[in-house]
Amino acid sequence: MIPFNAPPVVGTEIDYMQAAISSGKLCGDGGFTHRCQQWMEQRFTSPKVLLTPSCTASLEMAAMLLDIKPGDEVIMPSFNFVSTANAFVLRGATVVFVDVRPDTMNIDESKIEAAITERTRVIVPVHYAGVACEMDSIMALAQQYNLLVVEDAAQGMMSTYKGQALGTIGHIGCFSFHETKNYTAGGEGGAILVNDPTLVDRAEVIREKGTNRSQFFRGQVDKYTWRDIGSSYLMSDLQAAYLWGQLEAADRINQRRLSLWKQYYDSLLPLVKAGRIALPSIPAACVHNAHMFYIKLRDIEDRTAFIDSLKAAGIMSVFHYIPLHTCPAGEQFGRFAGEDRYTSQESARLVRLPLFYTLSDADQYRVINSVLGFFA
Ligand SMILES: *Cc1c(COP(=O)(O)O)cnc(C)c1O
């Protein structure tokens, strides 16, 4: 059986976790947390990166930090993971869904302006598959209408847009270290990138249960007290130790994923020329991180037959997402602005092939042969 995903493991994690245990301190903001945060601040150029329990938690923090209130509207794609919507719905906001572009499956920047109302507060570009949204247009719109931008870069660590790291372009960026992402903190984990320096102090307070405990530990205040709303949004240092092993190997992991991605692309290109499938496209401004490899089939029937055929060959492939505006909670908490020209149609055609750090060339060859066999 070739699984759809296997969590990345590089071999150093166990030693770093042992070191964390020996240090006698496992809670948040320990030595490994600081190493990981500093590494990301320097590598990606962000004034403040904080590790969190998940990208979901980072998004929730972002909604608190931006003071999202009942009645506010937040713009995002409907072809999306639920956490992005939930984080804002938890603060009472209404989610306004905008259609995607079929070439990248990212929010269509040309359709955002029509969705803006006097209640709009935030735009959330989701960098699908680690391929950047059209950030210049989105940032210009945000400036024009005085809106904030939270990048859902859950899939986008190590990708760039016009040379800038994803997650560092908006006011806030969010990463995921779930085991299905390119780098993991032992199964679950996330980070929030606070790119607007005026938000940094409050981000630390919200992450520390609404207290100024971070300032206390730095010796900046002589006691810590309850200052604001907040929650426990720290990652255990044991998980940060796992993550540290992954960050040290980040370039190696990235290169391996990119080479697997290119092998899929080159091998399946003849099917595009034969008019059988569509492949992802990477706009010229984007350097991606090979977060996923997907193909698009003719329609949902074709896709179901394809998934079944791979499964019979012992290969797991998966589809996603059910467009949020068609889900019960999406109907309750959101609305679609404009026409659903591509979201429903394109999401029903899309299927993801196995792509993970430890996928062997031999196994990938088997996947490619089974895909080619289905269309033969
Ligand atoms: C994975 C993912 C999330 C959630 O990440 P967690 O770390 O599992 O909370 C949010 N948004 C997108 C686009 C994702 O792919």
The ligand as an ORCA input file, in Angstrom:
! r2SCAN-3c Opt
* xyz 0 1
  C      -3.868     22.583      7.366
  C      -4.578     23.867      7.131
  C      -5.106     24.621      8.184
  C      -5.144     24.127      9.603
  O      -3.914     23.794     10.124
  P      -3.825     23.082     11.572
  O      -2.387     23.270     11.934
  O      -4.182     21.644     11.338
  O      -4.745     23.762     12.478
  C      -5.672     25.843      7.906
  N      -5.739     26.306      6.645
  C      -5.261     25.603      5.600
  C      -5.361     26.174      4.219
  C      -4.682     24.352      5.803
  O      -4.221     23.651      4.769
*
